[in-house]
Amino acid sequence: MSKKTPQNVTIYSKDYCPYCKAAKRILEARGIDYKEIDVEFQPEKIVEMVTRSKRRTVPQIFFGDQHIGGHDDLVHYYSQRAA
Ligand SMILES: N[C@@H](CCC(=O)N[C@@H](CS)C(=O)NCC(=O)O)C(=O)O
């Protein structure tokens, strides 16, 4: 399986969200750069997030155009891969 560092990583988040903080910690621990889009006060970004992910909860994480999902999905994604 590929251990390549994902590029163009985006995380849609809200400031108060513990799952968002946990997801960011996972990315940071892996040395993955990401663009954070705080959707809390940006309705147009919520629309973008829901359109891309078909989900309304935060976080929503993308590796490029690949939708990884939320925090639990990110944990699952890496549990399927060698360290
Ligand atoms: N199992 C989800 C849990 C996500 C979740 O419950 N997120 C909360 C915030 S921490 C949420 O989006 N609640 C609705 C909202 O804040 O609008 C995950 O792993 O991402």
The ligand as a MOL file (V3000), in Angstrom:
LIG
                    3D

  0  0  0     0  0            999 V3000
M  V30 BEGIN CTAB
M  V30 COUNTS 20 19 0 0 0
M  V30 BEGIN ATOM
M  V30 1 N -18.2980 10.4450 13.8820 0
M  V30 2 C -18.1120 11.7890 13.3690 0
M  V30 3 C -18.5390 12.7800 14.4530 0
M  V30 4 C -18.6210 14.1970 13.9340 0
M  V30 5 C -19.4570 15.0710 14.8170 0
M  V30 6 O -20.2370 14.6050 15.6580 0
M  V30 7 N -19.2810 16.3720 14.6270 0
M  V30 8 C -20.0860 17.3420 15.3280 0
M  V30 9 C -19.1930 18.4800 15.8690 0
M  V30 10 S -17.8860 17.8710 16.9240 0
M  V30 11 C -21.0470 18.0060 14.3720 0
M  V30 12 O -20.7310 18.1970 13.2000 0
M  V30 13 N -22.2000 18.4000 14.8820 0
M  V30 14 C -23.1590 19.1450 14.0930 0
M  V30 15 C -22.7320 20.5870 14.0040 0
M  V30 16 O -21.8360 21.0220 14.7620 0
M  V30 17 O -23.2850 21.2930 13.1630 0
M  V30 18 C -16.6440 11.9620 12.9700 0
M  V30 19 O -15.8440 11.0900 13.3230 0
M  V30 20 O -16.3020 12.9280 12.2880 0
M  V30 END ATOM
M  V30 BEGIN BOND
M  V30 1 1 1 2
M  V30 2 1 2 3
M  V30 3 1 2 18
M  V30 4 1 3 4
M  V30 5 1 4 5
M  V30 6 2 5 6
M  V30 7 1 5 7
M  V30 8 1 7 8
M  V30 9 1 8 9
M  V30 10 1 8 11
M  V30 11 1 9 10
M  V30 12 2 11 12
M  V30 13 1 11 13
M  V30 14 1 13 14
M  V30 15 1 14 15
M  V30 16 2 15 16
M  V30 17 1 15 17
M  V30 18 2 18 19
M  V30 19 1 18 20
M  V30 END BOND
M  V30 END CTAB
M  END
